[in-house]
Amino acid sequence: MTKSLLYVRTAPGNPVADWLSEDAQLATLRAYCTDHEFEICNTFIDDVTAQDELRVRPSGAGLMASIAQAENEEPWTLHLVVVSSCRLWRTPAEGLAFLTDMIALKVGVHFTSQDVELNRGPSAFDGDSGECYLTFLRQLVEAEDRLALEAELARACRDRRRSIRGSAPFGSRVRGGRVRPEPSELRILGRVYELRQAGLSYRDLVSQLAAEGARTRTGGLRFTPSTLNEYQRRLEADPDLRERATAALAKSRSKRRAALTR
């Protein structure tokens, strides 16, 4: 006789659809076992959220202990029957690990509402749906791994940009542990001050600097009006910075004129 274990999980204090109620799940599982001629050995019921891992749930722990005893059973003669996979685990990675363990123990797994049967023993069904489901889970886990890696790379890039911006104010760089002038950025500061003195708004400044090919510290194509406003405040508050920025701009123009007359 093929034996089965039933598992039901409901969420405490949460309104659920009729098919997710404890009675509805039990009725579905029992009908499934009758159709497949499974003997119901035990029923495990948890009233917990999906955030709780199966092994630490009150009845989930008992379920896992019963499954562990499957080593003493004939292969594929014990089956776990659940309404859906979300009753058991939280993430695809958890699901893949769980099903891998079940395969190692030669325990069948059935999700009645998803029409999935993971069963590699002789029976009335061949388990093709279980193979498809495993493949689907593997693809989800691989996709999640890729997304996690891409997110980590994005965070590293953001941290890098922040560290660059935070190491020294625009117009200077940290070299050899000391803050030193950065001529290319000083020229941009000088141009910002010059154009503001000519009456350009910050929005017009953005367009003008982009047309001139000015680049932000991180290589961006356009400054923002708020950033240019910050530069202008620094220039107005620091006469020494203003003088160095103006001198850097003048020196750049002098070199350009010299190059054109050659």
C-alpha positions as CSV (number, residue, x, y, z in Angstrom):
1,M,0.0,0.0,0.0
2,T,1.3,3.5,-0.9
3,K,1.5,5.7,2.1
4,S,1.0,9.4,2.2
5,L,1.5,12.4,4.6
6,L,-0.8,15.4,4.3
7,Y,0.4,18.9,5.1
8,V,-1.9,22.0,5.5
9,R,-0.8,25.5,6.3
10,T,-3.1,28.5,7.0
11,A,-2.1,32.0,7.9
12,P,-3.0,33.2,11.4
13,G,-5.5,36.0,11.6
14,N,-5.5,36.5,7.8
15,P,-8.7,36.2,5.7
16,V,-8.2,33.5,3.1
17,A,-10.1,32.3,0.1
18,D,-12.3,29.3,0.6
19,W,-10.0,27.0,-1.2
20,L,-7.2,28.0,1.3
21,S,-9.1,27.3,4.4
22,E,-8.1,24.4,6.6
23,D,-11.2,22.4,5.8
24,A,-11.0,23.1,2.1
25,Q,-7.3,22.0,1.9
26,L,-8.0,18.8,3.9
27,A,-10.9,17.9,1.6
28,T,-8.8,18.5,-1.5
29,L,-5.9,16.4,-0.2
30,R,-8.1,13.5,1.0
31,A,-9.9,13.4,-2.3
32,Y,-6.6,13.3,-4.1
33,C,-5.4,10.4,-2.0
34,T,-8.6,8.5,-2.7
35,D,-8.2,9.0,-6.4
36,H,-4.6,7.8,-6.3
37,E,-5.2,5.0,-3.7
38,F,-2.9,6.5,-1.2
39,E,-3.2,5.4,2.5
40,I,-3.2,8.5,4.7
41,C,-0.7,7.8,7.5
42,N,-0.6,11.2,9.2
43,T,-1.9,14.8,8.8
44,F,0.1,17.9,9.8
45,I,-1.5,21.3,10.2
46,D,0.2,24.6,10.8
47,D,-1.3,28.0,11.4
48,V,1.8,30.1,10.7
49,T,2.9,32.7,8.1
50,A,5.0,31.8,5.1
51,Q,8.0,33.6,6.7
52,D,8.5,30.7,9.1
53,E,10.8,28.0,7.6
54,L,9.1,24.5,7.4
55,R,11.6,22.9,9.8
56,V,10.8,25.4,12.6
57,R,7.0,25.3,12.3
58,P,5.3,23.3,15.1
59,S,3.8,20.7,12.7
60,G,6.4,21.2,10.0
61,A,9.1,19.8,12.4
62,G,7.0,16.7,12.9
63,L,6.5,16.3,9.2
64,M,10.2,16.4,8.5
65,A,10.8,13.9,11.2
66,S,8.3,11.5,9.6
67,I,9.8,12.0,6.2
68,A,13.3,11.3,7.6
69,Q,12.0,7.8,8.6
70,A,11.4,7.2,4.9
71,E,14.8,5.7,4.7
72,N,13.3,2.6,6.3
73,E,10.6,2.4,3.7
74,E,10.6,0.9,0.2
75,P,11.7,3.6,-2.3
76,W,8.9,5.8,-3.5
77,T,6.2,4.2,-1.3
78,L,5.8,7.4,0.9
79,H,4.3,10.5,-0.6
80,L,3.8,14.1,0.7
81,V,0.6,15.6,-0.6
82,V,0.1,19.4,-0.4
83,V,-2.3,21.8,-2.0
84,S,0.5,24.1,-3.4
85,S,4.2,24.7,-3.1
86,C,3.6,28.0,-1.3
87,R,2.3,26.0,1.7
88,L,5.8,24.6,2.1
89,W,8.5,27.1,1.3
90,R,9.1,30.8,0.8
91,T,11.7,31.0,-2.1
92,P,12.6,29.0,-5.2
93,A,16.0,28.2,-3.6
94,E,14.3,26.7,-0.6
95,G,11.9,24.8,-2.8
96,L,14.8,23.4,-5.0
97,A,16.7,22.3,-1.8
98,F,13.6,20.7,-0.4
99,L,12.7,18.7,-3.5
100,T,16.3,17.6,-3.9
101,D,16.2,16.2,-0.4
102,M,12.9,14.4,-1.2
103,I,14.5,12.8,-4.3
104,A,17.4,11.7,-2.2
105,L,15.0,10.1,0.3
106,K,12.9,8.7,-2.6
107,V,9.8,10.4,-1.3
108,G,7.1,11.5,-3.7
109,V,5.8,15.1,-3.6
110,H,2.4,16.1,-5.0
111,F,0.9,19.6,-5.4
112,T,-2.7,19.1,-6.1
113,S,-3.7,22.6,-7.3
114,Q,-0.6,22.9,-9.5
115,D,-1.0,19.5,-11.1
116,V,2.6,18.6,-10.2
117,E,3.7,15.1,-9.3
118,L,7.3,14.4,-8.4
119,N,7.4,10.7,-8.3
120,R,10.1,8.5,-9.8
121,G,8.7,5.1,-8.8
122,P,6.3,2.8,-10.6
123,S,2.8,4.2,-10.4
124,A,-0.1,5.3,-12.6
125,F,1.8,8.5,-13.5
126,D,5.3,9.0,-14.8
127,G,6.3,12.2,-13.0
128,D,7.0,14.3,-16.1
129,S,5.2,17.3,-14.5
130,G,7.6,16.9,-11.6
131,E,10.6,17.1,-13.9
132,C,9.2,20.2,-15.5
133,Y,8.7,21.8,-12.1
134,L,12.2,21.1,-11.0
135,T,13.6,22.6,-14.2
136,F,11.4,25.7,-13.6
137,L,12.7,26.0,-10.0
138,R,16.3,25.7,-11.2
139,Q,15.7,28.4,-13.8
140,L,14.1,30.7,-11.1
141,V,17.1,30.1,-8.7
142,E,19.6,30.9,-11.5
143,A,17.6,34.1,-12.4
144,E,17.6,35.2,-8.8
145,D,21.3,34.6,-8.5
146,R,21.9,36.7,-11.6
147,L,19.7,39.5,-10.3
148,A,21.4,39.4,-7.0
149,L,24.8,39.6,-8.7
150,E,23.7,42.5,-10.9
151,A,22.3,44.3,-7.8
152,E,25.6,43.8,-6.0
153,L,27.5,45.2,-8.9
154,A,25.1,48.2,-9.1
155,R,25.6,48.8,-5.3
156,A,29.4,48.6,-5.8
157,C,29.2,51.1,-8.6
158,R,27.1,53.5,-6.5
159,D,29.4,53.1,-3.6
160,R,32.4,53.8,-5.9
161,R,30.7,57.0,-7.2
162,R,29.9,58.1,-3.7
163,S,33.4,57.5,-2.5
164,I,34.8,59.5,-5.4
165,R,32.4,62.4,-4.8
166,G,32.9,62.3,-1.1
167,S,36.8,62.1,-1.2
168,A,37.2,65.8,-2.1
169,P,35.0,68.7,-3.3
170,F,34.6,69.3,-7.0
171,G,37.7,71.2,-8.2
172,S,40.1,69.0,-6.2
173,R,41.2,65.4,-5.9
174,V,42.9,63.3,-3.2
175,R,46.4,62.3,-4.3
176,G,49.0,60.8,-2.1
177,G,46.7,61.3,0.9
178,R,46.4,65.1,0.2
179,V,43.8,67.2,-1.4
180,R,45.2,68.8,-4.6
181,P,43.7,71.0,-7.3
182,E,42.1,69.3,-10.3
183,P,42.6,71.6,-13.3
184,S,39.9,70.1,-15.5
185,E,37.3,70.5,-12.7
186,L,38.5,74.0,-11.9
187,R,38.0,75.0,-15.5
188,I,34.4,73.9,-15.2
189,L,33.9,75.9,-12.0
190,G,35.4,78.9,-13.7
191,R,33.0,78.6,-16.6
192,V,30.1,78.2,-14.2
193,Y,31.0,81.4,-12.4
194,E,31.5,83.2,-15.8
195,L,28.2,82.2,-17.2
196,R,26.3,83.0,-14.0
197,Q,27.9,86.5,-14.1
198,A,26.6,86.7,-17.6
199,G,23.1,86.1,-16.3
200,L,22.4,82.5,-17.4
201,S,19.9,80.5,-15.3
202,Y,21.0,77.2,-13.9
203,R,18.9,75.3,-16.5
204,D,20.6,77.2,-19.3
205,L,23.9,76.5,-17.6
206,V,23.1,72.7,-17.9
207,S,22.5,73.0,-21.6
208,Q,25.5,75.2,-22.2
209,L,28.0,73.0,-20.4
210,A,26.6,69.9,-22.1
211,A,27.1,71.6,-25.5
212,E,30.7,72.5,-24.5
213,G,31.4,68.8,-23.6
214,A,31.9,69.4,-19.9
215,R,31.7,66.1,-17.9
216,T,30.7,65.4,-14.3
217,R,33.3,63.7,-12.0
218,T,31.8,60.3,-12.7
219,G,31.8,60.9,-16.5
220,G,28.1,62.0,-16.7
221,L,27.1,64.0,-19.8
222,R,25.0,66.6,-17.9
223,F,25.2,68.4,-14.6
224,T,22.0,69.1,-12.6
225,P,20.8,72.6,-11.8
226,S,21.0,71.8,-8.1
227,T,24.7,70.7,-8.4
228,L,25.6,73.9,-10.4
229,N,23.8,75.9,-7.7
230,E,26.0,74.3,-5.1
231,Y,29.2,75.1,-7.1
232,Q,28.1,78.7,-7.5
233,R,27.6,79.0,-3.7
234,R,31.0,77.7,-3.1
235,L,32.6,80.0,-5.6
236,E,30.8,83.0,-4.0
237,A,31.7,82.0,-0.5
238,D,35.4,81.2,-1.2
239,P,37.4,83.9,-3.0
240,D,40.5,81.7,-3.2
241,L,38.5,78.9,-5.0
242,R,37.0,81.6,-7.3
243,E,40.5,82.9,-8.2
244,R,41.9,79.4,-8.9
245,A,38.9,78.5,-11.0
246,T,39.1,81.7,-13.0
247,A,42.8,81.3,-13.5
248,A,42.4,77.7,-14.7
249,L,39.8,78.8,-17.2
250,A,42.0,81.6,-18.5
251,K,45.0,79.2,-18.8
252,S,43.0,76.7,-20.7
253,R,41.9,79.4,-23.2
254,S,45.4,80.7,-23.6
255,K,46.7,77.2,-24.5
256,R,43.9,76.7,-26.9
257,R,44.7,80.0,-28.7
258,A,48.3,79.2,-28.8
259,A,47.5,75.8,-30.4
260,L,45.4,77.5,-33.0
261,T,48.1,80.0,-34.1
262,R,50.7,77.3,-34.6
